[in-house]
């Protein structure tokens, strides 16, 4: 193992010496590292001795996004066709809020060569949606999976059960990146920087059961906010043919933040004197969240009056791990605080992005 490491280090330093000798042969040329000419490889890694560090143009791109969420742990009830479960063969179906594609936007601001050949980029993304579903129990069995087990017995077989799930997703980043032309028309851009993430979620669920002349109710509201800040790094590959550019982009991010949530359940037992019980569980739990973001698409660049107008279309996938989720309380009142973890959910999106921008 030690010999292999020595061989690798020897080869690495030999390559560095070769690149250095090549640099001295060409001299301190003022080349554009993305011009794909032979002399552009005279500096490594893409160092331009003639850069001034004052920037070399800026661009602004506005994108419309059409995303569908891929969240797990979103079941709110289970429904059986039979009134009794366990005596005979029973088959139940879990119910979920029907999230659909929803609109959002992303803004990108970039400045070229703010320091030598390093570009500065910033992005902001926003999307939100609310899904609602309501079930009526006719002849079967309907049970909530969100209500606390110690209180669920008062509305064990609800006549109506509804639930809604709302989310608002926001991210921002500030990145430094550099283009590297490896051959004619083939470009790689590596980048790194700060990554911010904010996710707001709200669950609402209500169940009612008529017992004789009285009605029992359970009402739940869960609010969660996750805010985190961390690091991101990635690589983008572009293949440019005249005014058309094909791109792919892969990014990894690692964020540390806090999940602040509130589980608020109200029970009303009907009768000549209705009894109301309210229980609240609060959470402030730190968690580290890794994420991955993949994109692919096409850019078209049109030049007019010394300005470049950019039109882009693409598709993307992203996923965050260990995200907040609603607690599941399954025990009775004697073990009222025992629940599932408030973190551990996977939250992702996939969808289309269409944008337009200008570069000056």
N, C-alpha and C positions, 0 to 999 in steps of 0.2 A: 504493500500500500504506500509506504514512504517513497519508494522508488518511482511509482507512478505519479505521485504528487510532484516530485522533483522534475520528472520529465515534462509534466504539464507546465510548470512554472518556467522551465528552460525554454520551451516552445513559445510561451507567451512573451517573454522578454526578447526572444529572437525576432518575433513579429514586430515588436515595438521598435527595435533597432532598424529593421527594414523600412518601416514607415518613416522613421526619423531621417534615414538616409535619403529616402524618396523626397521628403519635404525639403531637405537641403538642396537636392538636385534641381527642384523646380523653383526654389526661392520663395520669398514671401509674396506669392501671387494674390491679387485681389479677385478671387473667384467666387462665383455663386455656387454653393454646395449643391443646389438643386437644378443646375443647368445641364447636368448629364454630359459634360465634356470631360475629356481625360484629365485635364489639368485640375479639375475640381477635386480630385482625390489627393492633391498634394498636401492637404492639411488633415490632421486627424485629432479629435473627431469633429469634422466640419468647422474648424476654426478659421475665421476670416480676420486677418490682421488689420484690414482696412475698415472694419465696422466702427461706427461712431456711437452706437448705443442709444440713439435717440428715437428709434422706431422707424419702420419702413412701411407705413400704411396700416389701416384699421378696417375691420369689417363688422357688420351687424346683420344677424340672421334671425328672423322670426319664424317659428315653426308651429303649425297646427298638428296636434297629436290626437289620435283616435285609439284609445287603449281599452282593453278589457282586463279586469283584475283576475288574478289566480291566487286567491287566499285559501288557506286550509283552516280547519277548526271553525267553520261557519254554520254548523248544524244548529238548529234552534228547537227541533221537536222530532218525535218519531210517531208514525201513524200506522195502526194495525187495522185490518179490515174486520177482525173479529173483536167482540167485546171483552173476551177473556183471553189471557195469554198464558201459556204454559200447560194447560190441560190437554190440548191437542196440538197438532202442527200449526204454528203461527208464523206469519211472515210480515215484518214491518219495514217501512221505508222511512229513511231519514229525510228531513225537510231542510231546505236551504233558501236564503234570500236570493232571488234571481238577478244577480249582477250582470250588467250588459256592457257593451262598448260605450264609452263616454268621452266627450271632448275635453281637451286641455291645451296647454301651450308651453313652449320652451323658447327662451331667449338666449342667444349666444353673442357675446361681444369678444372680439379678438383684436390684438395688436401685434403686428409682425416685428420681430427682431427688436424687442425692447432692450435686450442686452446681448450684443453680438448676434448670434443666430438663434437665440432663444425667443420663442413667441409666448405671449401672455394671453390666456383664454379664461373666460368666465361664463358659466351657464346657470340658468334658473328654470326649474320645471314645476308645473302646477297642474293637478288633475283631481277631480272629486266626483263622487256619485253616491246616490242613496237607493237601496233596494228594499222593497216591502213585500211581505207575503202574509196572507190570512187564510186560516183553515177552520172549517166547521165540522164538528163531530156529529155524524148522523147515527150510524149503527156500530161503529168500531170503537177503537181505543186510541186516544190522542194524549200524548204526554210531552211536557217540555223537557229539554235537555239543558236549559239555561237557569232555571229556578233552583234555589237551594233545596237540597233534599229534605232538610228539617221542616220546610214550610210548604213544599210541593204537595204534601198529603192533603192539605185543606182544599186544593183544587186538583184532586187526583185524576179526575176524568172531565176535563173542561169541555163545555159546549162550543166555545170559540177560543181560538188561540191565534194571535198575530205577532209578528216580529218585523223589525226593520234594522238594517245595518247601514251606517253612513261612514264614509272615509274621506279624508282630504290628505293628499300626498304632495309633499314639496321637497325639492332638493336644490342645493346650490353647490357650486365648486369654483375654485380658483386654481388654474393649472399653468404650469410651464412646460412647453413642448418644443421639440426641434425636428425639422425635416431632415431626412437622410435619403439621398438618391443613390440607389444601389446599381441601377442600370437604366437604360433609356426607357422612360415612361413609367418606371416602377419606383414608388416612394414609400418609405416607412416614416411614421411620426411617433416617437416615443414621448410620453408625457407623465407628469406626476404633480401632486399638489394636495390641497385641502378639500375635503368632502363633507358637506353638511346634509343632514336628513331630518325631516319632521313628518310625523304621521299622526293624525288625529282620527280617532274612531269613536263611534257611538252605537251602542246596542239599545233598542227599546223593545220590550215584549210585554204583552198583556193577556191574561187568561181569565175567563169567567165561567162559573158553574152554577146552575140553578138547582137548589136543593129545597124541594117543597115550595114554600112561599118566599124563600130568601135566596140571596145571591152571594156567592163567595168570589172574591177577586184577588189576583196577584198581579202586581205591576212592577216591572223591572226597568231600570235605566243604568247603563254602564258607560262611563266616559273614560277615554284613555288618550294620553298625549305622550309621544316619544320624541325626544329631541336629542340628537347626537352629532358629534363632530369627530372627524378622523382623517385618514389619508386615502388617497386614490392614486393608482398608477395603471397605465395601459399602453396599448400600441394600436395605431391605425395604419392600414395598408391602402394605398391608392394606386390605381392604374389609369393613367391619363392619356387620352387620345384626343388631340386638338381641344375642342370645347367640352368634351364629355369626360367625366371622371367617375369610375367605379370605385366604391370604398367599402371597407369592412373595418369594424372597430370592436375591440375587446377591452373591457375595463374590470379591474378588481378594486374593491373598496373595503375598508375596515373602519368601523365607526364605534365609538363608545358614547353611551348616553344613558338617560334615565326614563323608565316607564312609570309615569304618574297616572294612576287610575282610581276610579271610585265606583264601587258596586253598591247600588241603592235599591233595596227590595222592600215593597210595601204590601202587607197582607191585610185584607178586610174580610172578616168572617161575619156574614149576615146573621140577623136575629132580631129579637125585640130590642136589644141594645147592641148594635154592631161593635165588634172589637177590632181595632186597628193596631197592627204591629209593624214597626219600621226598623230594619236592620241595615247598617252601612259598613262596608269593608273598604278601607283605603290602602293603596299600595304605592310605594315609592321605591322601585327596585332598579338598581343599575345593571346594565347588560352590555356586552360587546356584540356587535352585529356585523357579520361579513356579508358582502354582496357582490353580484356579478351582473354585468350589463353587456349585451351583444347587439351590434347594429350592422346593417348592410343596406346599400342603396346606390343611387346614381345622382350625381351633380351635373348640372349644365350651366356653363359660364358664358354670358353674353357681354361683350365689351361695347360700350357706347360713351362717347365724349370723355375718354380717359377714365371711365369708371367701369367696374366689373359688376354685373348683376348676376346673382347666383340663384338658381332654381334647384331644389333638392326634393327627392322622394325616396323613402326607404321603409324598412320594417325592422322592428327591434324586440328584444326579449330582455327582461331584467328580473332578478330575484334577490330578496333579502332574507336572511336566515336569523333565527332566534329573536323574532319580533314579538311584540305584545299580543296577548290573547286574553279573552275573558276567562276568569276562574270558573271551574266546574266544582260545585259543592255537592258531594254525594252522601255525606253522613247525616245522622240525625242531630237534634239540637244539643245532645250531650257532647258531640264532637263538632261543634258548629264552625270552628275555624279551619278544619282540615279541607284542603282543596287541591286542585291541580296547580301546576306552575303558572305564574302570570306571563312567562315568556316561553318561547319555543315554537312559535308559529312561523310558517314560511309565507311571505307576501311577495307576489310578483305581478308583472304586467306583460302584455304583449300587444302589439298593434302597429298602426301605420303612422308615419310622420311625413308631412308635406310642408315645405318651407320656401321662403323667398328672402333674399338679402342683397346687400350692396357692399362693395369693397372700394375704398378710396385711398 
